[in-house]
Amino acid sequence: MGTGQANVQAYNRQLCGLIEQGKAKLSWIVSQELSLDQAPQAYQHLRPPRGRWTKVLLHLDGS
């Protein structure tokens, strides 16, 4: 098994197009959406042993 960064530039435009067309949904990977001030709590839920969240979107406008 290996790890590394994904080649975002190679797929970014294609994936954005699929999202805009409704053919791809991010909801299957994003587990939570929180305001920026809730980031410390989110970090705790991403780490073991409570690490059950997969991806957190932080909204800068507080929504």
All heavy atoms as TSV, in Angstrom:
chain	resi	resn	atom	element	x	y	z
A	1	MET	N	N	0.850	-1.160	0.000
A	1	MET	CA	C	0.000	0.000	0.000
A	1	MET	C	C	0.898	1.226	0.000
A	1	MET	O	O	1.936	1.254	0.639
A	1	MET	CB	C	-0.906	-0.017	1.232
A	1	MET	CG	C	-1.748	1.217	1.323
A	1	MET	SD	S	-3.071	1.215	2.558
A	1	MET	CE	C	-2.297	0.641	4.019
A	2	GLY	N	N	0.463	2.246	-0.716
A	2	GLY	CA	C	1.210	3.489	-0.748
A	2	GLY	C	C	0.298	4.669	-0.508
A	2	GLY	O	O	-0.917	4.566	-0.581
A	3	THR	N	N	0.892	5.789	-0.217
A	3	THR	CA	C	0.124	7.010	-0.017
A	3	THR	C	C	0.753	8.124	-0.831
A	3	THR	O	O	1.895	8.026	-1.269
A	3	THR	CB	C	0.104	7.420	1.462
A	3	THR	OG1	O	1.447	7.678	1.875
A	3	THR	CG2	C	-0.519	6.347	2.323
A	4	GLY	N	N	0.014	9.163	-1.023
A	4	GLY	CA	C	0.526	10.309	-1.751
A	4	GLY	C	C	-0.609	11.239	-2.115
A	4	GLY	O	O	-1.776	10.948	-1.884
A	5	GLN	N	N	-0.248	12.357	-2.687
A	5	GLN	CA	C	-1.255	13.315	-3.097
A	5	GLN	C	C	-1.893	12.891	-4.412
A	5	GLN	O	O	-1.230	12.338	-5.289
A	5	GLN	CB	C	-0.637	14.688	-3.289
A	5	GLN	CG	C	-0.506	15.470	-2.022
A	5	GLN	CD	C	-0.106	16.891	-2.323
A	5	GLN	OE1	O	0.884	17.127	-2.981
A	5	GLN	NE2	N	-0.878	17.831	-1.825
A	6	ALA	N	N	-3.170	13.185	-4.538
A	6	ALA	CA	C	-3.867	12.948	-5.798
A	6	ALA	C	C	-3.474	14.045	-6.785
A	6	ALA	O	O	-3.178	15.171	-6.398
A	6	ALA	CB	C	-5.375	12.974	-5.581
A	7	ASN	N	N	-3.461	13.712	-8.059
A	7	ASN	CA	C	-3.159	14.684	-9.099
A	7	ASN	C	C	-4.422	15.505	-9.365
A	7	ASN	O	O	-5.155	15.257	-10.321
A	7	ASN	CB	C	-2.672	13.975	-10.356
A	7	ASN	CG	C	-2.201	14.940	-11.408
A	7	ASN	OD1	O	-2.287	16.153	-11.247
A	7	ASN	ND2	N	-1.706	14.419	-12.500
A	8	VAL	N	N	-4.681	16.483	-8.512
A	8	VAL	CA	C	-5.914	17.262	-8.558
A	8	VAL	C	C	-6.073	17.981	-9.892
A	8	VAL	O	O	-7.159	18.016	-10.468
A	8	VAL	CB	C	-5.958	18.274	-7.385
A	8	VAL	CG1	C	-7.172	19.168	-7.489
A	8	VAL	CG2	C	-5.932	17.527	-6.071
A	9	GLN	N	N	-5.012	18.555	-10.404
A	9	GLN	CA	C	-5.099	19.319	-11.647
A	9	GLN	C	C	-5.549	18.466	-12.822
A	9	GLN	O	O	-6.212	18.952	-13.731
A	9	GLN	CB	C	-3.776	19.989	-11.952
A	9	GLN	CG	C	-3.443	21.080	-10.958
A	9	GLN	CD	C	-2.123	21.759	-11.263
A	9	GLN	OE1	O	-1.359	21.297	-12.091
A	9	GLN	NE2	N	-1.860	22.848	-10.575
A	10	ALA	N	N	-5.234	17.189	-12.799
A	10	ALA	CA	C	-5.612	16.308	-13.908
A	10	ALA	C	C	-7.113	16.033	-13.935
A	10	ALA	O	O	-7.670	15.735	-14.983
A	10	ALA	CB	C	-4.842	14.996	-13.811
A	11	TYR	N	N	-7.781	16.114	-12.802
A	11	TYR	CA	C	-9.182	15.721	-12.710
A	11	TYR	C	C	-10.136	16.850	-12.318
A	11	TYR	O	O	-11.347	16.695	-12.406
A	11	TYR	CB	C	-9.345	14.594	-11.688
A	11	TYR	CG	C	-8.503	13.397	-12.012
A	11	TYR	CD1	C	-7.345	13.133	-11.301
A	11	TYR	CD2	C	-8.851	12.547	-13.047
A	11	TYR	CE1	C	-6.546	12.041	-11.601
A	11	TYR	CE2	C	-8.062	11.454	-13.364
A	11	TYR	CZ	C	-6.913	11.201	-12.636
A	11	TYR	OH	O	-6.138	10.138	-12.943
A	12	ASN	N	N	-9.612	17.971	-11.881
A	12	ASN	CA	C	-10.422	19.040	-11.311
A	12	ASN	C	C	-11.543	19.515	-12.232
A	12	ASN	O	O	-12.708	19.561	-11.836
A	12	ASN	CB	C	-9.526	20.207	-10.910
A	12	ASN	CG	C	-10.215	21.201	-10.029
A	12	ASN	OD1	O	-11.109	20.841	-9.274
A	12	ASN	ND2	N	-9.822	22.448	-10.120
A	13	ARG	N	N	-11.237	19.894	-13.451
A	13	ARG	CA	C	-12.269	20.427	-14.360
A	13	ARG	C	C	-13.329	19.378	-14.694
A	13	ARG	O	O	-14.516	19.668	-14.722
A	13	ARG	CB	C	-11.619	20.954	-15.630
A	13	ARG	CG	C	-10.927	22.278	-15.420
A	13	ARG	CD	C	-10.556	22.943	-16.744
A	13	ARG	NE	N	-9.968	24.227	-16.498
A	13	ARG	CZ	C	-8.652	24.450	-16.448
A	13	ARG	NH1	N	-7.811	23.457	-16.652
A	13	ARG	NH2	N	-8.189	25.655	-16.214
A	14	GLN	N	N	-12.881	18.159	-14.943
A	14	GLN	CA	C	-13.822	17.088	-15.276
A	14	GLN	C	C	-14.766	16.815	-14.103
A	14	GLN	O	O	-15.983	16.696	-14.284
A	14	GLN	CB	C	-13.073	15.814	-15.639
A	14	GLN	CG	C	-13.981	14.667	-16.005
A	14	GLN	CD	C	-13.211	13.387	-16.305
A	14	GLN	OE1	O	-11.995	13.339	-16.209
A	14	GLN	NE2	N	-13.927	12.359	-16.682
A	15	LEU	N	N	-14.238	16.726	-12.901
A	15	LEU	CA	C	-15.077	16.458	-11.739
A	15	LEU	C	C	-16.020	17.621	-11.437
A	15	LEU	O	O	-17.175	17.398	-11.082
A	15	LEU	CB	C	-14.205	16.155	-10.517
A	15	LEU	CG	C	-13.480	14.813	-10.575
A	15	LEU	CD1	C	-12.524	14.683	-9.404
A	15	LEU	CD2	C	-14.457	13.665	-10.604
A	16	CYS	N	N	-15.541	18.841	-11.581
A	16	CYS	CA	C	-16.420	20.004	-11.363
A	16	CYS	C	C	-17.591	19.974	-12.339
A	16	CYS	O	O	-18.727	20.263	-11.978
A	16	CYS	CB	C	-15.635	21.298	-11.512
A	16	CYS	SG	S	-14.583	21.648	-10.097
A	17	GLY	N	N	-17.320	19.604	-13.590
A	17	GLY	CA	C	-18.382	19.495	-14.585
A	17	GLY	C	C	-19.407	18.445	-14.212
A	17	GLY	O	O	-20.616	18.664	-14.352
A	18	LEU	N	N	-18.948	17.305	-13.726
A	18	LEU	CA	C	-19.868	16.240	-13.317
A	18	LEU	C	C	-20.723	16.677	-12.135
A	18	LEU	O	O	-21.909	16.360	-12.070
A	18	LEU	CB	C	-19.085	14.970	-12.971
A	18	LEU	CG	C	-18.409	14.265	-14.131
A	18	LEU	CD1	C	-17.517	13.136	-13.617
A	18	LEU	CD2	C	-19.426	13.741	-15.131
A	19	ILE	N	N	-20.134	17.411	-11.203
A	19	ILE	CA	C	-20.882	17.904	-10.047
A	19	ILE	C	C	-21.938	18.900	-10.502
A	19	ILE	O	O	-23.097	18.843	-10.075
A	19	ILE	CB	C	-19.940	18.518	-9.004
A	19	ILE	CG1	C	-19.064	17.421	-8.391
A	19	ILE	CG2	C	-20.724	19.260	-7.924
A	19	ILE	CD1	C	-17.881	17.929	-7.597
A	20	GLU	N	N	-21.561	19.824	-11.370
A	20	GLU	CA	C	-22.508	20.827	-11.870
A	20	GLU	C	C	-23.672	20.187	-12.619
A	20	GLU	O	O	-24.802	20.666	-12.559
A	20	GLU	CB	C	-21.788	21.817	-12.783
A	20	GLU	CG	C	-20.875	22.756	-12.042
A	20	GLU	CD	C	-20.025	23.605	-12.965
A	20	GLU	OE1	O	-19.999	23.350	-14.191
A	20	GLU	OE2	O	-19.378	24.538	-12.453
A	21	GLN	N	N	-23.413	19.095	-13.332
A	21	GLN	CA	C	-24.451	18.405	-14.098
A	21	GLN	C	C	-25.292	17.479	-13.233
A	21	GLN	O	O	-26.258	16.883	-13.697
A	21	GLN	CB	C	-23.812	17.580	-15.221
A	21	GLN	CG	C	-23.096	18.402	-16.259
A	21	GLN	CD	C	-22.258	17.537	-17.183
A	21	GLN	OE1	O	-22.516	16.342	-17.337
A	21	GLN	NE2	N	-21.234	18.122	-17.782
A	22	GLY	N	N	-24.928	17.332	-11.970
A	22	GLY	CA	C	-25.668	16.450	-11.075
A	22	GLY	C	C	-25.335	14.982	-11.253
A	22	GLY	O	O	-26.027	14.115	-10.736
A	23	LYS	N	N	-24.247	14.684	-11.961
A	23	LYS	CA	C	-23.847	13.293	-12.201
A	23	LYS	C	C	-22.935	12.753	-11.108
A	23	LYS	O	O	-22.750	11.551	-11.005
A	23	LYS	CB	C	-23.157	13.172	-13.556
A	23	LYS	CG	C	-24.083	13.455	-14.719
A	23	LYS	CD	C	-23.366	13.308	-16.038
A	23	LYS	CE	C	-24.308	13.578	-17.198
A	23	LYS	NZ	N	-23.629	13.450	-18.484
A	24	ALA	N	N	-22.347	13.635	-10.327
A	24	ALA	CA	C	-21.497	13.225	-9.206
A	24	ALA	C	C	-21.931	14.016	-7.979
A	24	ALA	O	O	-22.192	15.210	-8.061
A	24	ALA	CB	C	-20.026	13.497	-9.521
A	25	LYS	N	N	-22.002	13.349	-6.851
A	25	LYS	CA	C	-22.425	14.000	-5.609
A	25	LYS	C	C	-21.341	13.811	-4.550
A	25	LYS	O	O	-20.804	12.728	-4.384
A	25	LYS	CB	C	-23.735	13.412	-5.126
A	25	LYS	CG	C	-24.868	13.643	-6.102
A	25	LYS	CD	C	-26.203	13.379	-5.450
A	25	LYS	CE	C	-27.347	13.544	-6.398
A	25	LYS	NZ	N	-27.574	14.857	-6.886
A	26	LEU	N	N	-21.053	14.880	-3.852
A	26	LEU	CA	C	-20.045	14.822	-2.798
A	26	LEU	C	C	-20.602	14.306	-1.483
A	26	LEU	O	O	-19.857	14.007	-0.567
A	26	LEU	CB	C	-19.437	16.208	-2.587
A	26	LEU	CG	C	-18.653	16.772	-3.766
A	26	LEU	CD1	C	-18.154	18.164	-3.442
A	26	LEU	CD2	C	-17.506	15.868	-4.116
A	27	SER	N	N	-21.907	14.182	-1.381
A	27	SER	CA	C	-22.520	13.803	-0.110
A	27	SER	C	C	-22.071	12.434	0.384
A	27	SER	O	O	-22.139	12.160	1.578
A	27	SER	CB	C	-24.038	13.838	-0.237
A	27	SER	OG	O	-24.473	12.953	-1.242
A	28	TRP	N	N	-21.582	11.575	-0.477
A	28	TRP	CA	C	-21.164	10.259	-0.025
A	28	TRP	C	C	-19.842	10.306	0.727
A	28	TRP	O	O	-19.524	9.393	1.474
A	28	TRP	CB	C	-21.081	9.278	-1.186
A	28	TRP	CG	C	-20.023	9.620	-2.191
A	28	TRP	CD1	C	-20.146	10.458	-3.261
A	28	TRP	CD2	C	-18.679	9.146	-2.217
A	28	TRP	NE1	N	-18.965	10.535	-3.931
A	28	TRP	CE2	C	-18.047	9.732	-3.327
A	28	TRP	CE3	C	-17.963	8.274	-1.413
A	28	TRP	CZ2	C	-16.715	9.481	-3.640
A	28	TRP	CZ3	C	-16.632	8.036	-1.740
A	28	TRP	CH2	C	-16.034	8.629	-2.844
A	29	ILE	N	N	-19.068	11.376	0.567
A	29	ILE	CA	C	-17.799	11.461	1.291
A	29	ILE	C	C	-17.814	12.531	2.380
A	29	ILE	O	O	-17.129	12.411	3.372
A	29	ILE	CB	C	-16.619	11.677	0.331
A	29	ILE	CG1	C	-15.306	11.420	1.056
A	29	ILE	CG2	C	-16.651	13.060	-0.281
A	29	ILE	CD1	C	-14.118	11.309	0.162
A	30	VAL	N	N	-18.602	13.579	2.215
A	30	VAL	CA	C	-18.676	14.658	3.204
A	30	VAL	C	C	-19.643	14.234	4.304
A	30	VAL	O	O	-20.822	14.039	4.062
A	30	VAL	CB	C	-19.139	15.980	2.549
A	30	VAL	CG1	C	-19.325	17.057	3.607
A	30	VAL	CG2	C	-18.147	16.425	1.496
A	31	SER	N	N	-19.117	14.088	5.507
A	31	SER	CA	C	-19.967	13.626	6.603
A	31	SER	C	C	-20.549	14.777	7.419
A	31	SER	O	O	-21.577	14.600	8.058
A	31	SER	CB	C	-19.188	12.686	7.518
A	31	SER	OG	O	-18.090	13.350	8.099
A	32	GLN	N	N	-19.886	15.943	7.419
A	32	GLN	CA	C	-20.342	17.056	8.243
A	32	GLN	C	C	-20.068	18.380	7.546
A	32	GLN	O	O	-19.079	18.514	6.833
A	32	GLN	CB	C	-19.612	17.077	9.588
A	32	GLN	CG	C	-19.738	15.811	10.399
A	32	GLN	CD	C	-21.124	15.580	10.920
A	32	GLN	OE1	O	-21.829	16.510	11.268
A	32	GLN	NE2	N	-21.526	14.322	10.994
A	33	GLU	N	N	-20.926	19.360	7.807
A	33	GLU	CA	C	-20.699	20.738	7.394
A	33	GLU	C	C	-20.857	21.606	8.628
A	33	GLU	O	O	-21.896	21.571	9.289
A	33	GLU	CB	C	-21.696	21.163	6.310
A	33	GLU	CG	C	-21.500	20.442	4.998
A	33	GLU	CD	C	-22.333	21.033	3.879
A	33	GLU	OE1	O	-22.373	22.276	3.748
A	33	GLU	OE2	O	-22.943	20.245	3.148
A	34	LEU	N	N	-19.810	22.352	8.960
A	34	LEU	CA	C	-19.789	23.132	10.194
A	34	LEU	C	C	-19.254	24.534	9.927
A	34	LEU	O	O	-18.638	24.793	8.907
A	34	LEU	CB	C	-18.886	22.453	11.229
A	34	LEU	CG	C	-19.178	20.993	11.561
A	34	LEU	CD1	C	-18.055	20.411	12.389
A	34	LEU	CD2	C	-20.494	20.871	12.283
A	35	SER	N	N	-19.454	25.421	10.893
A	35	SER	CA	C	-18.860	26.748	10.809
A	35	SER	C	C	-17.388	26.647	11.231
A	35	SER	O	O	-16.982	25.702	11.907
A	35	SER	CB	C	-19.613	27.730	11.690
A	35	SER	OG	O	-19.517	27.338	13.037
A	36	LEU	N	N	-16.624	27.636	10.840
A	36	LEU	CA	C	-15.190	27.623	11.121
A	36	LEU	C	C	-14.892	27.559	12.616
A	36	LEU	O	O	-13.936	26.910	13.030
A	36	LEU	CB	C	-14.525	28.852	10.502
A	36	LEU	CG	C	-13.012	28.931	10.599
A	36	LEU	CD1	C	-12.366	27.729	9.926
A	36	LEU	CD2	C	-12.504	30.214	9.982
A	37	ASP	N	N	-15.724	28.187	13.435
A	37	ASP	CA	C	-15.470	28.166	14.870
A	37	ASP	C	C	-15.677	26.786	15.496
A	37	ASP	O	O	-15.297	26.550	16.636
A	37	ASP	CB	C	-16.288	29.227	15.605
A	37	ASP	CG	C	-17.791	29.011	15.490
A	37	ASP	OD1	O	-18.227	28.356	14.535
A	37	ASP	OD2	O	-18.518	29.529	16.356
A	38	GLN	N	N	-16.245	25.864	14.756
A	38	GLN	CA	C	-16.439	24.493	15.245
A	38	GLN	C	C	-15.313	23.561	14.795
A	38	GLN	O	O	-15.361	22.362	15.043
A	38	GLN	CB	C	-17.772	23.948	14.756
A	38	GLN	CG	C	-18.968	24.663	15.355
A	38	GLN	CD	C	-20.264	24.168	14.749
A	38	GLN	OE1	O	-20.479	24.303	13.559
A	38	GLN	NE2	N	-21.103	23.584	15.580
A	39	ALA	N	N	-14.274	24.100	14.171
A	39	ALA	CA	C	-13.163	23.287	13.670
A	39	ALA	C	C	-12.485	22.444	14.755
A	39	ALA	O	O	-12.165	21.281	14.506
A	39	ALA	CB	C	-12.146	24.161	12.953
A	40	PRO	N	N	-12.250	22.974	15.966
A	40	PRO	CA	C	-11.615	22.127	16.988
A	40	PRO	C	C	-12.423	20.864	17.322
A	40	PRO	O	O	-11.856	19.787	17.471
A	40	PRO	CB	C	-11.517	23.047	18.208
A	40	PRO	CG	C	-11.487	24.422	17.643
A	40	PRO	CD	C	-12.396	24.354	16.444
A	41	GLN	N	N	-13.751	21.001	17.392
A	41	GLN	CA	C	-14.587	19.827	17.650
A	41	GLN	C	C	-14.515	18.848	16.477
A	41	GLN	O	O	-14.477	17.637	16.663
A	41	GLN	CB	C	-16.044	20.234	17.897
A	41	GLN	CG	C	-16.253	21.039	19.143
A	41	GLN	CD	C	-16.254	22.533	18.858
A	41	GLN	OE1	O	-15.587	23.034	17.961
A	41	GLN	NE2	N	-17.010	23.269	19.654
A	42	ALA	N	N	-14.515	19.386	15.272
A	42	ALA	CA	C	-14.456	18.531	14.085
A	42	ALA	C	C	-13.163	17.725	14.072
A	42	ALA	O	O	-13.158	16.533	13.767
A	42	ALA	CB	C	-14.565	19.377	12.820
A	43	TYR	N	N	-12.072	18.369	14.428
A	43	TYR	CA	C	-10.780	17.682	14.446
A	43	TYR	C	C	-10.807	16.486	15.390
A	43	TYR	O	O	-10.261	15.431	15.080
A	43	TYR	CB	C	-9.684	18.669	14.856
A	43	TYR	CG	C	-8.301	18.090	14.800
A	43	TYR	CD1	C	-7.684	17.839	13.575
A	43	TYR	CD2	C	-7.606	17.793	15.964
A	43	TYR	CE1	C	-6.418	17.312	13.517
A	43	TYR	CE2	C	-6.333	17.265	15.915
A	43	TYR	CZ	C	-5.736	17.027	14.701
A	43	TYR	OH	O	-4.483	16.488	14.644
A	44	GLN	N	N	-11.465	16.624	16.508
A	44	GLN	CA	C	-11.557	15.516	17.466
A	44	GLN	C	C	-12.331	14.331	16.892
A	44	GLN	O	O	-12.028	13.185	17.200
A	44	GLN	CB	C	-12.205	15.993	18.771
A	44	GLN	CG	C	-11.380	16.984	19.533
A	44	GLN	CD	C	-10.014	16.433	19.914
A	44	GLN	OE1	O	-9.899	15.290	20.343
A	44	GLN	NE2	N	-8.982	17.240	19.731
A	45	HIS	N	N	-13.318	14.603	16.051
A	45	HIS	CA	C	-14.122	13.521	15.473
A	45	HIS	C	C	-13.448	12.868	14.275
A	45	HIS	O	O	-13.876	11.812	13.817
A	45	HIS	CB	C	-15.501	14.044	15.065
A	45	HIS	CG	C	-16.388	14.312	16.231
A	45	HIS	ND1	N	-17.052	13.310	16.899
A	45	HIS	CD2	C	-16.712	15.465	16.864
A	45	HIS	CE1	C	-17.754	13.833	17.883
A	45	HIS	NE2	N	-17.561	15.145	17.893
A	46	LEU	N	N	-12.403	13.483	13.752
A	46	LEU	CA	C	-11.672	12.890	12.637
A	46	LEU	C	C	-10.548	11.974	13.111
A	46	LEU	O	O	-10.045	11.162	12.350
A	46	LEU	CB	C	-11.084	13.996	11.739
A	46	LEU	CG	C	-12.102	14.779	10.928
A	46	LEU	CD1	C	-11.451	16.023	10.328
A	46	LEU	CD2	C	-12.706	13.927	9.827
A	47	ARG	N	N	-10.171	12.098	14.370
A	47	ARG	CA	C	-9.058	11.320	14.911
A	47	ARG	C	C	-9.570	10.158	15.761
A	47	ARG	O	O	-10.583	10.274	16.419
A	47	ARG	CB	C	-8.186	12.214	15.776
A	47	ARG	CG	C	-7.496	13.308	14.991
A	47	ARG	CD	C	-6.621	14.098	15.893
A	47	ARG	NE	N	-5.795	13.175	16.675
A	47	ARG	CZ	C	-4.531	13.360	16.943
A	47	ARG	NH1	N	-3.931	14.420	16.526
A	47	ARG	NH2	N	-3.862	12.494	17.665
A	48	PRO	N	N	-8.857	9.041	15.755
A	48	PRO	CA	C	-9.233	7.927	16.619
A	48	PRO	C	C	-9.155	8.348	18.081
A	48	PRO	O	O	-8.351	9.209	18.415
A	48	PRO	CB	C	-8.181	6.867	16.323
A	48	PRO	CG	C	-7.580	7.266	15.020
A	48	PRO	CD	C	-7.723	8.750	14.912
A	49	PRO	N	N	-9.907	7.789	18.980
A	49	PRO	CA	C	-10.846	6.685	18.786
A	49	PRO	C	C	-12.232	7.125	18.338
A	49	PRO	O	O	-13.052	6.296	17.978
A	49	PRO	CB	C	-10.921	6.052	20.170
A	49	PRO	CG	C	-10.743	7.197	21.102
A	49	PRO	CD	C	-9.784	8.140	20.394
A	50	ARG	N	N	-12.516	8.429	18.367
A	50	ARG	CA	C	-13.848	8.888	17.964
A	50	ARG	C	C	-13.933	9.114	16.464
A	50	ARG	O	O	-14.926	9.609	15.978
A	50	ARG	CB	C	-14.196	10.191	18.689
A	50	ARG	CG	C	-14.448	10.006	20.153
A	50	ARG	CD	C	-15.051	11.235	20.738
A	50	ARG	NE	N	-14.041	12.271	20.891
A	50	ARG	CZ	C	-14.297	13.505	21.264
A	50	ARG	NH1	N	-15.514	13.873	21.526
A	50	ARG	NH2	N	-13.334	14.381	21.390
A	51	GLY	N	N	-12.930	8.781	15.714
A	51	GLY	CA	C	-12.825	9.133	14.309
A	51	GLY	C	C	-13.829	8.469	13.389
A	51	GLY	O	O	-13.494	7.586	12.623
A	52	ARG	N	N	-15.053	8.905	13.456
A	52	ARG	CA	C	-16.102	8.340	12.607
A	52	ARG	C	C	-16.480	9.272	11.464
A	52	ARG	O	O	-17.239	8.894	10.596
A	52	ARG	CB	C	-17.328	7.996	13.428
A	52	ARG	CG	C	-17.040	6.992	14.521
A	52	ARG	CD	C	-18.315	6.333	14.989
A	52	ARG	NE	N	-18.045	5.432	16.077
A	52	ARG	CZ	C	-17.779	4.142	15.918
A	52	ARG	NH1	N	-17.736	3.620	14.722
A	52	ARG	NH2	N	-17.557	3.372	16.962
A	53	TRP	N	N	-15.997	10.485	11.479
A	53	TRP	CA	C	-16.304	11.416	10.397
A	53	TRP	C	C	-15.303	11.219	9.272
A	53	TRP	O	O	-14.139	10.918	9.509
A	53	TRP	CB	C	-16.252	12.847	10.893
A	53	TRP	CG	C	-17.325	13.195	11.889
A	53	TRP	CD1	C	-18.279	12.354	12.401
A	53	TRP	CD2	C	-17.556	14.452	12.486
A	53	TRP	NE1	N	-19.084	13.030	13.283
A	53	TRP	CE2	C	-18.663	14.318	13.348
A	53	TRP	CE3	C	-16.936	15.679	12.392
A	53	TRP	CZ2	C	-19.159	15.374	14.106
A	53	TRP	CZ3	C	-17.423	16.736	13.137
A	53	TRP	CH2	C	-18.525	16.585	13.976
A	54	THR	N	N	-15.745	11.387	8.045
A	54	THR	CA	C	-14.858	11.164	6.902
A	54	THR	C	C	-14.287	12.453	6.336
A	54	THR	O	O	-13.100	12.562	6.095
A	54	THR	CB	C	-15.608	10.424	5.782
A	54	THR	OG1	O	-16.777	11.168	5.441
A	54	THR	CG2	C	-15.972	9.026	6.188
A	55	LYS	N	N	-15.132	13.447	6.126
A	55	LYS	CA	C	-14.696	14.718	5.542
A	55	LYS	C	C	-15.591	15.806	6.098
A	55	LYS	O	O	-16.797	15.652	6.160
A	55	LYS	CB	C	-14.824	14.670	4.023
A	55	LYS	CG	C	-14.310	15.883	3.293
A	55	LYS	CD	C	-12.823	16.029	3.321
A	55	LYS	CE	C	-12.152	15.073	2.383
A	55	LYS	NZ	N	-10.726	15.233	2.304
A	56	VAL	N	N	-14.988	16.914	6.499
A	56	VAL	CA	C	-15.731	18.026	7.083
A	56	VAL	C	C	-15.530	19.263	6.216
A	56	VAL	O	O	-14.403	19.607	5.877
A	56	VAL	CB	C	-15.255	18.324	8.520
A	56	VAL	CG1	C	-15.966	19.534	9.089
A	56	VAL	CG2	C	-15.464	17.110	9.416
A	57	LEU	N	N	-16.627	19.910	5.855
A	57	LEU	CA	C	-16.566	21.188	5.157
A	57	LEU	C	C	-16.751	22.284	6.190
A	57	LEU	O	O	-17.724	22.274	6.936
A	57	LEU	CB	C	-17.667	21.300	4.103
A	57	LEU	CG	C	-17.615	20.322	2.941
A	57	LEU	CD1	C	-18.785	20.584	1.995
A	57	LEU	CD2	C	-16.310	20.424	2.203
A	58	LEU	N	N	-15.819	23.213	6.222
A	58	LEU	CA	C	-15.911	24.338	7.147
A	58	LEU	C	C	-16.340	25.576	6.383
A	58	LEU	O	O	-15.702	25.958	5.409
A	58	LEU	CB	C	-14.566	24.584	7.836
A	58	LEU	CG	C	-14.067	23.453	8.716
A	58	LEU	CD1	C	-12.656	23.747	9.213
A	58	LEU	CD2	C	-14.996	23.217	9.887
A	59	HIS	N	N	-17.429	26.192	6.814
A	59	HIS	CA	C	-17.960	27.383	6.166
A	59	HIS	C	C	-17.404	28.624	6.850
A	59	HIS	O	O	-17.553	28.793	8.056
A	59	HIS	CB	C	-19.486	27.376	6.216
A	59	HIS	CG	C	-20.101	26.263	5.442
A	59	HIS	ND1	N	-20.286	26.329	4.082
A	59	HIS	CD2	C	-20.519	25.039	5.836
A	59	HIS	CE1	C	-20.832	25.205	3.666
A	59	HIS	NE2	N	-20.990	24.404	4.706
A	60	LEU	N	N	-16.785	29.471	6.083
A	60	LEU	CA	C	-16.172	30.676	6.630
A	60	LEU	C	C	-17.200	31.718	7.051
A	60	LEU	O	O	-16.914	32.554	7.901
A	60	LEU	CB	C	-15.218	31.288	5.600
A	60	LEU	CG	C	-14.064	30.371	5.171
A	60	LEU	CD1	C	-13.222	31.073	4.119
A	60	LEU	CD2	C	-13.231	29.983	6.359
A	61	ASP	N	N	-18.391	31.681	6.463
A	61	ASP	CA	C	-19.402	32.685	6.785
A	61	ASP	C	C	-20.224	32.344	8.021
A	61	ASP	O	O	-21.160	33.047	8.357
A	61	ASP	CB	C	-20.335	32.912	5.588
A	61	ASP	CG	C	-21.123	31.667	5.214
A	61	ASP	OD1	O	-20.963	30.614	5.876
A	61	ASP	OD2	O	-21.896	31.748	4.262
A	62	GLY	N	N	-19.889	31.260	8.708
A	62	GLY	CA	C	-20.571	30.888	9.929
A	62	GLY	C	C	-21.834	30.087	9.747
A	62	GLY	O	O	-22.529	29.773	10.694
A	63	SER	N	N	-22.169	29.737	8.510
A	63	SER	CA	C	-23.411	28.967	8.278
A	63	SER	C	C	-23.218	27.496	8.554
A	63	SER	O	O	-22.127	27.002	8.646
A	63	SER	CB	C	-23.885	29.160	6.855
A	63	SER	OG	O	-22.947	28.686	5.919
